[in-house]
Amino acid sequence: NKPNGYDARKLEVTITSEDGSVKKTSIWTAEDGFAEAEFQGNIMLAPGKYTIEAHSAGWDGSGSGFDAPFYAGTQEVTVKKGTLSRAKLTCTQDNVKVTVNWDESFVNNFAEASTVVSSAVSEDVAALTFIMGSTTKSAYFPVGDLKLLLSVTNKSNLAYAMKSTFTDVHARDHFVVTYKEADA
C-alpha cells in the first residue's frame, strides 16, 4: 500500500517569497526518475528573496507505505532585476527504509511468521506487516523510533512473539532485518 496520490515520478515544487506568499506551485514529472532532472522553462518573479521547495508529490512524508520513499529538498535564491537567476535543488530521501528478509533456515523451521513494523512518531502512521513467503517490498516510515513485533508459529503449531525497537533513527537510514536460525 502506498499513500493516496503518491507517484514516485512526480515532484511538487513550491516557490515562496520572503513575505511568505506562495508565488508558484506546480508538479514536475519525470518518466525515468529525477537524477539530474532539469525544469525546462522560465518562471518570471519580481526581484526579492525566495525559497524553492520540492518534495515527492501527493503526500507530505508523514505516513508509511511499501515502496514509497519520500524525497525533499530546499534552496534559497535571490532574484535581481534584469538578470537570470538559477536554483539547484538536491532532493534526498527524507524518511526511513525497512526491509525484512527470511533466511532459508528460518523458513524451514516455522509454519508461519510475520513482522509488524510500527512508528513511534504517531498513532496515525499505519503499521505495516511483512509476511514470510509473500512480502518482498521495502517499507518507508517517517523519522522516529520503530517498533517491531515478530510473530511465529512453529511446525508443532505453537505460537511465539518477540518485540524489538530501533532507536536513534535518521533520514536515509535503511534497516535490514534478517531472521535466521540461531547457530547451534
Phi, psi and chi 1 to 4 in degrees:
 res  aa     phi    psi   chi1   chi2   chi3   chi4
   1 ASN       -  133.6   62.9   -9.6      -      -
   2 LYS  -113.5  155.5  -67.8 -177.2 -176.2  174.2
   3 PRO   -58.1  143.6  -23.3   33.6      -      -
   4 ASN   -56.5  131.3  -74.4  -20.3      -      -
   5 GLY    85.3   -6.4      -      -      -      -
   6 TYR   -72.4  135.0  173.6   80.3      -      -
   7 ASP  -144.5  114.8 -174.7  -21.6      -      -
   8 ALA   -61.2  -17.3      -      -      -      -
   9 ARG   -94.0    9.1  -63.0  167.3  -55.7 -170.5
  10 LYS  -126.5  139.0  -66.4 -177.3  179.4 -179.7
  11 LEU  -119.5  137.3  -72.5  176.8      -      -
  12 GLU   -95.2  128.4 -176.5  173.1  -32.5      -
  13 VAL  -119.1  129.3  178.8      -      -      -
  14 THR  -126.8  133.7  -56.5      -      -      -
  15 ILE  -113.0  119.8  -59.8  171.7      -      -
  16 THR  -118.6  132.6  -53.1      -      -      -
  17 SER   -78.5  169.3   67.3      -      -      -
  18 GLU   -59.0  -31.5 -166.7  171.7   30.2      -
  19 ASP   -82.8    0.8   67.5    6.5      -      -
  20 GLY    95.9   -2.5      -      -      -      -
  21 SER   -82.7  140.9   60.4      -      -      -
  22 VAL   -82.5  122.7  174.7      -      -      -
  23 LYS   -93.1  -32.0  -63.6  -66.7 -176.0 -176.8
  24 LYS  -158.8  132.3  177.2   82.4  173.2  172.5
  25 THR  -132.2  132.5  -59.2      -      -      -
  26 SER  -153.0  167.4   61.4      -      -      -
  27 ILE  -111.5  126.1  -56.0  -69.2      -      -
  28 TRP  -105.1  136.2  -65.1   -5.6      -      -
  29 THR  -118.7  137.2  -57.4      -      -      -
  30 ALA  -132.7  121.7      -      -      -      -
  31 GLU   -67.2  -34.3  -66.3  -57.7  -41.4      -
  32 ASP  -109.1   23.2  -61.7  -39.3      -      -
  33 GLY    95.7  179.3      -      -      -      -
  34 PHE  -113.3   12.7  -72.3   97.0      -      -
  35 ALA   -58.1  115.9      -      -      -      -
  36 GLU    55.8   28.7  -61.4  -61.7  -39.6      -
  37 ALA   -67.5  146.4      -      -      -      -
  38 GLU  -131.6  130.4 -172.2  173.3  -44.5      -
  39 PHE   -72.9  126.7  173.1   73.2      -      -
  40 GLN   -98.0  119.6  -60.0  -63.9  -37.5      -
  41 GLY   131.4  171.5      -      -      -      -
  42 ASN  -117.0  147.3  -66.6  -39.9      -      -
  43 ILE  -118.2  122.5  -61.0  171.1      -      -
  44 MET   -83.3  123.4  -60.4  -62.4  -73.5      -
  45 LEU  -132.1  148.1  -62.4  169.6      -      -
  46 ALA   -70.8  155.2      -      -      -      -
  47 PRO   -55.1  141.8  -26.0   35.3      -      -
  48 GLY   152.1 -176.8      -      -      -      -
  49 LYS   -99.6  139.6  -68.1 -176.8  178.8 -179.1
  50 TYR  -135.4  153.1  -63.6   88.1      -      -
  51 THR  -113.2  125.6  -59.7      -      -      -
  52 ILE  -106.7  124.0  -58.4  171.1      -      -
  53 GLU  -121.1  139.0  -62.3  175.0  -81.9      -
  54 ALA  -132.6  140.3      -      -      -      -
  55 HIS  -154.1  164.5   62.8   80.5      -      -
  56 SER   -53.6  131.2  -61.1      -      -      -
  57 ALA   -77.4  149.8      -      -      -      -
  58 GLY    99.0  -11.6      -      -      -      -
  59 TRP  -166.5  173.1   70.5  -54.7      -      -
  60 ASP  -106.3    6.6   61.4    5.0      -      -
  61 GLY    80.5    5.2      -      -      -      -
  62 SER   -85.9   -3.8   63.8      -      -      -
  63 GLY  -110.2 -165.4      -      -      -      -
  64 SER  -125.1  161.6   61.5      -      -      -
  65 GLY  -178.1  151.2      -      -      -      -
  66 PHE   -76.3  138.4  -75.6  104.2      -      -
  67 ASP    50.9   44.2  -73.8  -16.1      -      -
  68 ALA  -132.5   66.5      -      -      -      -
  69 PRO   -67.5  144.9   24.4  -31.2      -      -
  70 PHE  -110.5  122.9  178.8   76.8      -      -
  71 TYR  -110.3  143.0  -66.1   95.7      -      -
  72 ALA  -151.5  150.8      -      -      -      -
  73 GLY  -160.0  158.2      -      -      -      -
  74 THR  -144.5  152.0 -174.0      -      -      -
  75 GLN  -150.6  136.8  177.5   67.1   48.1      -
  76 GLU   -91.7  142.1  -57.7  -71.2  -33.9      -
  77 VAL  -143.3  143.0   65.2      -      -      -
  78 THR  -109.5  124.7  -60.1      -      -      -
  79 VAL   -99.0  125.4  174.7      -      -      -
  80 LYS  -109.8  148.0  -63.9  179.6 -178.2  175.0
  81 LYS   -60.5  132.3 -175.0  176.1 -179.8  175.6
  82 GLY    76.5   10.6      -      -      -      -
  83 THR  -126.3  156.9   64.1      -      -      -
  84 LEU   -93.1  121.7  177.8   64.5      -      -
  85 SER  -106.8  138.5  -60.5      -      -      -
  86 ARG  -119.3  148.8  -66.7 -171.1  174.6  -89.5
  87 ALA  -128.9  138.5      -      -      -      -
  88 LYS  -120.6  118.6 -178.0  175.6 -177.8  176.7
  89 LEU  -105.0  139.0  -86.3   73.9      -      -
  90 THR  -112.6  115.3  -59.7      -      -      -
  91 CYS   -97.0  129.2  -66.6      -      -      -
  92 THR  -120.8  160.8   57.9      -      -      -
  93 GLN   -62.5  129.1 -177.7 -174.3  -38.7      -
  94 ASP  -113.4   15.5 -153.4   33.1      -      -
  95 ASN  -133.2 -171.7   52.5    5.4      -      -
  96 VAL  -114.5  136.4  179.7      -      -      -
  97 LYS  -102.9  137.5 -177.2  177.1 -177.4  178.4
  98 VAL  -128.3  129.7  177.0      -      -      -
  99 THR  -124.7  135.3  -56.9      -      -      -
 100 VAL  -118.1  126.9  175.0      -      -      -
 101 ASN  -117.8  151.6  -62.3  -45.5      -      -
 102 TRP  -122.2  108.1  -46.6   91.6      -      -
 103 ASP   -64.8  149.4 -173.7   80.2      -      -
 104 GLU   -56.8  -37.4 -174.0  177.0  -17.4      -
 105 SER   -62.5  -34.9   64.5      -      -      -
 106 PHE   -72.3  -48.0 -170.1   89.6      -      -
 107 VAL   -57.1  -40.1  172.2      -      -      -
 108 ASN   -69.3  -18.7  -68.6  -23.4      -      -
 109 ASN  -103.7   -6.8  -75.6  -66.3      -      -
 110 PHE  -129.3  141.8  -68.1   96.7      -      -
 111 ALA   -76.5  -37.5      -      -      -      -
 112 GLU  -145.9  149.7  -64.1  176.6   -5.8      -
 113 ALA  -158.5  145.9      -      -      -      -
 114 SER  -151.8  155.3   64.7      -      -      -
 115 THR  -128.3  125.5  -63.9      -      -      -
 116 VAL   -99.8  124.2  176.2      -      -      -
 117 VAL  -108.5  127.8  179.9      -      -      -
 118 SER  -129.3  156.0   59.6      -      -      -
 119 SER   -99.8  139.1  171.0      -      -      -
 120 ALA   -84.5   -2.9      -      -      -      -
 121 VAL   -63.9  -45.2  169.7      -      -      -
 122 SER  -163.3  149.9  166.4      -      -      -
 123 GLU   -68.8  -16.2  -69.9 -178.7   12.1      -
 124 ASP   -76.1  -15.0  -65.8  -26.1      -      -
 125 VAL   -80.4  119.6  177.5      -      -      -
 126 ALA   -63.8  132.8      -      -      -      -
 127 ALA   -73.8  144.2      -      -      -      -
 128 LEU  -119.7  142.2  -60.6  176.7      -      -
 129 THR  -110.2  128.0  -56.6      -      -      -
 130 PHE  -100.5  123.9  -66.9   82.8      -      -
 131 ILE  -110.8  127.1  -60.5  170.1      -      -
 132 MET   -57.2  128.9 -178.3  175.0   74.1      -
 133 GLY    89.3   -8.7      -      -      -      -
 134 SER  -135.2  -32.5   68.0      -      -      -
 135 THR   -87.3  116.6  -54.3      -      -      -
 136 THR  -117.0   -4.7   59.3      -      -      -
 137 LYS   -90.1  157.7  -60.1  175.3 -179.9  179.4
 138 SER   -89.4  154.9  -66.8      -      -      -
 139 ALA  -116.0  155.7      -      -      -      -
 140 TYR  -125.5  140.1  -66.5   82.6      -      -
 141 PHE  -134.8  156.7  -65.5   87.5      -      -
 142 PRO   -66.3  158.5   19.4  -26.3      -      -
 143 VAL   -66.2  125.7  174.8      -      -      -
 144 GLY   161.2  169.2      -      -      -      -
 145 ASP   -55.4  145.4  -68.5   -4.0      -      -
 146 LEU  -119.0  137.0  -62.7  171.0      -      -
 147 LYS  -110.3  136.3  -61.6  176.3 -176.4  178.2
 148 LEU  -120.5  136.7  -73.5   75.8      -      -
 149 LEU  -126.0  108.5  174.6   62.1      -      -
 150 LEU   -90.2  126.4  169.5   66.1      -      -
 151 SER  -121.4  129.3  -60.1      -      -      -
 152 VAL  -132.0  151.3  -62.8      -      -      -
 153 THR  -126.3  123.5  -57.0      -      -      -
 154 ASN   -82.9  179.8   66.7   15.1      -      -
 155 LYS   -67.2  -16.9  -57.0  -82.1 -178.0  165.3
 156 SER   -92.2    8.9  -61.0      -      -      -
 157 ASN    67.5   27.9 -153.3   29.7      -      -
 158 LEU   -97.3  134.4  -63.1  173.1      -      -
 159 ALA  -103.8  143.3      -      -      -      -
 160 TYR  -139.8  157.5  -59.9   92.7      -      -
 161 ALA  -140.7  151.9      -      -      -      -
 162 MET  -144.6  133.0 -179.1 -179.8   80.0      -
 163 LYS  -104.6  148.3  -66.6 -179.8 -179.2 -180.0
 164 SER  -149.7  162.7   56.7      -      -      -
 165 THR  -137.1  139.5  -58.0      -      -      -
 166 PHE  -102.7  124.8  -70.2  125.2      -      -
 167 THR  -116.7  176.0   58.3      -      -      -
 168 ASP    55.4   51.6 -164.8   26.2      -      -
 169 VAL   -93.5  134.9  176.8      -      -      -
 170 HIS  -129.0  158.3  -55.4  -79.4      -      -
 171 ALA   -55.9  142.6      -      -      -      -
 172 ARG    74.8    2.0  -67.5  176.8  -65.9  -71.5
 173 ASP   -65.9  148.0  -79.7   -8.1      -      -
 174 HIS  -130.5  108.8 -177.7 -171.1      -      -
 175 PHE   -94.1  119.5  -66.6   97.4      -      -
 176 VAL  -109.4  114.5  178.8      -      -      -
 177 VAL  -105.1  120.9  179.5      -      -      -
 178 THR  -120.8  120.0  -58.0      -      -      -
 179 TYR   -94.1  129.4  -65.0  106.6      -      -
 180 LYS  -147.4  163.4   65.8  179.9 -174.6  173.1
 181 GLU   -67.9  138.1 -179.0  179.4    9.2      -
 182 ALA   -67.5  144.7      -      -      -      -
 183 ASP   -67.4  139.8  -65.9  -30.1      -      -
 184 ALA   -74.0      -      -      -      -      -
